[in-house]
């Protein structure tokens, strides 16, 4: 998995693990200043079924790991615990 994709997934995983909602971009919402590269990475992860886009109570788009994505992140973290 590419470093940028891993960064996005790790960010979402850690936010979910900490019980903090993590959305698109650092702010937790679909950020208007989000880079095209980050949007492409997110689109790829969505297409691969590793993350999903959800809408919260405030009608903001949030990202969450799918069961497949969460399993991949648990495997990664158990193999590379110093990363977290």
C-alpha positions as CSV (number, residue, x, y, z in Angstrom):
1,X,0.0,0.0,0.0
2,X,1.3,3.4,-0.9
3,X,2.6,5.6,2.0
4,X,-0.1,8.3,1.5
5,X,-2.9,5.7,1.5
6,X,-1.3,4.1,4.6
7,X,-1.2,7.6,6.2
8,X,-4.9,8.2,5.6
9,X,-5.9,4.8,6.9
10,X,-3.6,5.0,9.9
11,X,-5.1,8.4,10.7
12,X,-8.6,7.1,10.5
13,X,-7.7,4.0,12.5
14,X,-6.1,6.0,15.3
15,X,-9.1,8.4,15.5
16,X,-11.5,5.5,15.7
17,X,-9.3,3.8,18.3
18,X,-9.3,7.0,20.4
19,X,-13.1,7.3,19.9
20,X,-12.6,10.5,18.1
21,X,-14.5,11.0,14.8
22,X,-12.0,11.5,11.9
23,X,-13.3,12.9,8.7
24,X,-11.8,14.0,5.4
25,X,-8.7,16.1,6.1
26,X,-7.4,17.0,9.5
27,X,-10.5,18.9,10.5
28,X,-12.8,15.9,10.4
29,X,-14.9,17.2,7.5
30,X,-14.6,17.4,3.8
31,X,-12.1,20.2,3.7
32,X,-12.4,22.7,0.8
33,X,-8.6,23.1,0.7
34,X,-8.0,19.4,0.5
35,X,-5.3,18.5,-2.1
36,X,-6.2,16.7,-5.2
37,X,-3.7,14.1,-4.3
38,X,-5.4,13.4,-1.0
39,X,-8.8,13.2,-2.7
40,X,-7.4,10.7,-5.2
41,X,-6.0,8.6,-2.3
42,X,-9.4,8.7,-0.5
43,X,-11.2,7.8,-3.8
44,X,-8.8,4.8,-4.2
45,X,-9.4,3.6,-0.7
46,X,-13.2,4.0,-1.1
47,X,-13.0,2.0,-4.3
48,X,-10.9,-0.7,-2.7
49,X,-13.5,-1.1,0.1
50,X,-11.0,-0.2,2.8
51,X,-12.8,2.9,4.0
52,X,-16.3,4.2,3.8
53,X,-17.8,7.7,3.7
54,X,-20.5,8.3,6.3
55,X,-22.7,11.3,7.1
56,X,-22.9,12.4,10.8
57,X,-25.7,14.1,12.7
58,X,-24.4,17.5,11.6
59,X,-24.7,16.3,7.9
60,X,-20.9,16.3,7.6
61,X,-19.0,13.7,5.6
62,X,-16.8,11.4,7.8
63,X,-14.5,8.6,6.9
64,X,-14.5,5.3,8.7
65,X,-12.6,2.0,8.1
66,X,-14.6,-0.9,6.8
67,X,-14.2,-4.2,8.5
68,X,-11.6,-5.1,5.7
69,X,-9.7,-1.8,6.3
70,X,-9.8,-2.3,10.1
71,X,-8.4,-5.8,9.7
72,X,-5.6,-4.5,7.4
73,X,-4.7,-1.8,10.0
74,X,-4.7,-4.3,12.9
75,X,-2.3,-6.5,10.9
76,X,-0.1,-3.6,10.0
77,X,0.1,-2.4,13.6
78,X,0.9,-5.9,15.0
79,X,3.7,-6.2,12.4
80,X,5.0,-2.6,12.9
81,X,4.1,-1.5,16.4
82,X,6.8,1.2,16.5
83,X,4.8,3.1,13.8
84,X,2.0,4.0,16.1
